[in-house]
Amino acid sequence: MNLDFDTNPTAYMCREGKYCDNTLANVENDCAAGKYMPRMKAEAETDCLLCKPGYECQNGGTVTPTDCPSGFFCVEGTATSVD
């Protein structure tokens, strides 16, 4: 049983860049590299968003994607830019 925020307002409010599995004692996990989460309350890994084309999300727990460096190539879901 997932304790989601709509039906259980006492569920743990996960921070930006993370998702929480409220079925496992409110465990907070980073979204993976190549993904980001700009809002609070993500409840599952699938809530994490793929990094946008033209941006990179190098580290787990990214809140805001960073611009792809000049002269490099960043496709959707990029963790590290390539030249």
N, C-alpha and C positions, 0 to 999 in steps of 0.2 A: 504494500500500500504506500503510495507516494503522498507525502504530506505537502500538497501544493499550496501556494500562497492564497489562491482564491477561496479554497475551502478551509484552510487552516492558517489564520493570520499570525499564529505563534510560531510557524515554521521559521527556520533560520533564514535571515535575509542575506543572501550571498552578495559579495562585493563585485564591482565591475571587473572584467577580465577573468572571472571565475564562474564555475557552476557548482551547485550544491546537490548532493544526494541526501535528501532529508529522510531517506529510509535507513541510512547508516549513521545515526547519531550526528546529523548535521555536518557531514564531512565536506569541506570546501576544497575544490580542485581547480587548478589552472586550466584554462582553455589551452589546447596544444599550440605549438609553434605553427604558423601558417593560418591561424584563426584568431579571432578577437571577440570581445564582448563589451559593448559600450554602455550597457545598463546593468542595474542590479537585478537580483531575483532569478537569474538563470537557474533552471532546475535540472538540466541534463546536458551531457556533452553535446548532444545534437542541437542545443540552443546556441552554441558557439557559431559565429559566422565565419565563412571563408574570407581571408584577406582579399580585398578588392584588387582587380587588375591595376597595375601602376603603383602599387603599394607593397610593403613587406611587413610581416609580423614575425620578427626574429625570435622573440622569446615567448614562452608559455606565460599566460596571464596578461596578454596585451589588451589594453583598453582602447587605444587609438592607433590604427595603422600609420606607419611612417612612409613618406614619399620614397619611391624607388630612386636610388642614386642616379645622377646624370650619367648617361652612357651605359646603363645596365638595363636589364629586362626583367620585369616582374609580372607574371601571369597570376590569375586568380589562385589563391591559396599559397602564395609564395611566403616561405619562411626566410630565405636568404636570396638576394638578387643574384643574377648571373650576367656575365658580360658576353 
